[in-house]
Amino acid sequence: MRPAVPIAQDLVLVGGGHAHVHVLKRFGMRPAAGVRLTLIARDIETPYSGMLPGYVAGLYDVAECHIDLVRLARFAGARLIHAEAMGLDRGARHVLCHPHPPIRYDVVSLDIGSTPRLDDVPGAAEHTVSVKPIARFAERWEALIERARDLAGLRLAIVGGGAGGVELALAAHHRLAGILDTAPEITLVTRDALLPSHNARVRRLFARLFAERGIRAVTETPIARVEPGRLIAADGSAIEFDEALWVTDAAGAPWLAATGLPLDKRGFVVVDENLRSPADDAIFAAGDIATMPAHPREKAGVYAVRHGPPLADNLRRALAGRNLRRAVPQKRALALIGTGDGKAVASRGPFTAYGKSLWWLKEWIDRRWMRRYTELPDMVGGEGLESEHAMRCGGCAAKVPAEVLARVLARLDPAASGKVANDRVTIGLASPDDAALVSFPGAPPLLQTVDFFRAMVDDPYLFGRIAANHALGDIYAMGGTPDTALAIATVPPARPVIVEQDLFHMLKGATEILDAAGAVLVGGHSAEGAELALGFAVTGRTDPGNLLRKGGLRPGDRLVLTKPLGTGVILAAEMRRLAPARSVAAAIAAMQQSAAAASACFVAHGATACTDVTGFGLLGHLGEMLAASGTPELRVGARLDPEEIPALDGALALLATGLTSSLHGANLAALSALAPGEADRDPALAALLIDPQTAGGLLAGVPAERAAACRDELCRLGYRAAEIGVVVERAGERARVWLDPGSARHPEIPAPATVDA
Ligand SMILES: Cc1cc2nc3c(=O)[nH]c(=O)nc-3n(C[C@H](O)[C@H](O)[C@H](O)COP(=O)(O)OP(=O)(O)OC[C@H]3O[C@@H](n4cnc5c(N)ncnc54)[C@H](O)[C@@H]3O)c2cc1C
């Protein structure tokens, strides 16, 4: 997954705005040797502003007007850091982020759009909905519609009379009039005239359209403050509202002031004709956030789009130390302003036109632009999709298959493999578990475990957090508390300063997780390696009464799982650019959720057995629990309720397409635990059951009478926990696990399948 050429330079893009999506595409088409591309993005789905009013009008859905930055970054071979930039340390050449540690750059480019100026007007931030940042507006608009449904008649105020505000007023009218019983009362309030930067004909046309639709325009009326439900104008007059949208002039992000870069009076970054800061050769800016004092332009998406090609070119030239290209956008651009009803107004200087065909033109332009960044070609010859090695999964999906491991251990000399009695070893390879339990004279017993795998995400900090969390899972699965950890890390070759940053980021992420767990990093080993990889040997303690083991399940116990399944397939799909950004974000969040509270909860509810679901999938690990439980006289199996098995959003849909992680083939053997024919009935579900998990949930057997309380407590603790089945006495030889709809909710109804002898 790493370039063959060692990394020599870091190009960092801050913000996934309109210009940067083009830079990503261009670098994906033609990578720059030795350059590592990093995108820092606060939002992983970036909106295309041109289509936003169409979304508000109900003409597009969210996906149609957003670019999935996870997929685009993967195409570009860029590391995606999902974080908000908060500053620049220009001396150290670091982008300061939240919550991520600083990210170094050789060249950095800012395309972060503009920030609403809500603070200028008291009460605006509290009582209105800001359209900026646009990336968050979609959610707020949907919430507003829901609230509007509960009102007898909606009074909507829109503050701001530029193209954005006018277009929004017409779009909102169209949408709300279509779904509410009573026509909405819409008032647009603006400090100046309507559309002050457009010609008089355009302004008259919009005034007429407003009048026809009953939208009131209150012009030349600056708002001085906002109270709950009331806009108070500078002249003291009040405009009542149920909901208010804020679409006024925006400014540069406040943190830019501390960078020492030259800014204009609204806080936008001053750039020269090459889009570079005149004060710092390493810093570029584009889109709304950039201002070219000699060539002032409106803050509009159309200019941000136009910055894309010269910016991509100039970033490449700056890295290579070549002369830059002039990037002054043309003076006038054609504005196509939608009227919410499938028509649009064209405005350019004195030119004006209105009609359906202009909406078709706008839609054609917008959709063509979106397709460029959402329908990405398969790259041939690079690290493209076709390279089998590049597609091997990281994380726990990179485990050695269970059967291979079992064969190797069986071939080892029993004494060397710890299979002979040893008074120091209470739990070892003779009865393998998630962690070993060893004792030394005069000291309490210790839990010991080790994990190591290659990165499954490109951000070393995030990877460090996930790897540490995963390693701690074994201790928690045993009902223990982690004490110390030793790290082992490999980092791909690069300039020493880059190696240092990667190692620091990994260990910073890891130590945050270890600290939160009360564990201390006491040492480790690092080396250069082909890939980013990290592992931990963790030592912990457990009170004898709290020790949880894989074995111990009893018929009647309920099976409780603490996290949804699907990280394996989602990460595999992400490498192929097939996973939606939201699914990837959900998988990453799940992999960072600690098992500490779940472990304590299981102990408190008298769990009879526990394990963590990792590389061998739910079925593989459940199989280990069942094999370790029961007696030759009383063998146990499990009825799993397919309806209750939690899956990460998008996981089943991806599995249904036949996509799987690289450990899937080896995990197929675990399906033999199912009754004959069951895996074929629902192939996607069967694949989910063997999907390898990284930092997966704990799976425990809980006495029937305490299971509901245990699950409720887990949910209260923030887990997406579920009671997924019940342990049963097994009559037959073949099957150990039955898929039995309803069994979690009605385990008292015996399953005919369990008597399969
Ligand atoms: C309702 C409305 C309709 C509009 N319609 C049009 C139109 O039809 N045509 C037109 O030309 N213009 C339109 N505009 C203007 C247009 O939205 C902006 O000019 C355009 O979005 C600017 O693009 P950009 O690339 O500079 O930034 P943006 O599109 O705002 O993108 C900035 C990106 O940076 C990310 N980001 C922000 N801060 C940080 C940070 N600190 N760290 C990391 N990431 C960060 C954001 O998540 C976002 O993805 C409209 C505006 C509004 C409000």
The ligand as a Gaussian input file, in Angstrom:
#p B3LYP/6-31G(d) Opt

LIG

0 1
 C      -26.984000      28.212000       0.049000
 C      -25.762000      28.474000      -0.776000
 C      -25.816000      28.238000      -2.117000
 C      -24.698000      28.497000      -2.919000
 N      -24.822000      28.248000      -4.217000
 C      -23.769000      28.518000      -5.010000
 C      -23.865000      28.283000      -6.422000
 O      -24.888000      27.864000      -6.940000
 N      -22.772000      28.563000      -7.162000
 C      -21.625000      29.045000      -6.607000
 O      -20.674000      29.292000      -7.347000
 N      -21.509000      29.248000      -5.295000
 C      -22.537000      29.014000      -4.468000
 N      -22.424000      29.249000      -3.148000
 C      -21.134000      29.704000      -2.578000
 C      -20.268000      28.491000      -2.293000
 O      -20.874000      27.711000      -1.312000
 C      -18.866000      28.762000      -1.824000
 O      -18.325000      29.808000      -2.525000
 C      -18.027000      27.496000      -2.037000
 O      -18.545000      26.443000      -1.267000
 C      -16.597000      27.727000      -1.674000
 O      -15.887000      26.552000      -1.924000
 P      -14.581000      26.231000      -1.121000
 O      -13.886000      25.142000      -1.855000
 O      -13.819000      27.478000      -0.907000
 O      -15.033000      25.753000       0.307000
 P      -16.144000      24.751000       0.808000
 O      -16.998000      24.251000      -0.275000
 O      -16.821000      25.448000       1.946000
 O      -15.296000      23.534000       1.358000
 C      -14.478000      23.663000       2.468000
 C      -14.146000      22.289000       3.000000
 O      -13.153000      22.407000       4.006000
 C      -13.511000      21.699000       5.173000
 N      -12.986000      22.442000       6.302000
 C      -13.391000      23.646000       6.744000
 N      -12.633000      24.035000       7.783000
 C      -11.738000      23.043000       7.993000
 C      -10.687000      22.863000       8.916000
 N      -10.398000      23.785000       9.828000
 N       -9.974000      21.728000       8.866000
 C      -10.239000      20.784000       7.939000
 N      -11.239000      20.898000       7.041000
 C      -11.957000      22.027000       7.052000
 C      -15.019000      21.631000       5.139000
 O      -15.442000      20.479000       5.822000
 C      -15.323000      21.577000       3.639000
 O      -15.354000      20.240000       3.199000
 C      -23.512000      28.996000      -2.333000
 C      -23.460000      29.205000      -0.969000
 C      -24.579000      28.982000      -0.197000
 C      -24.510000      29.245000       1.266000

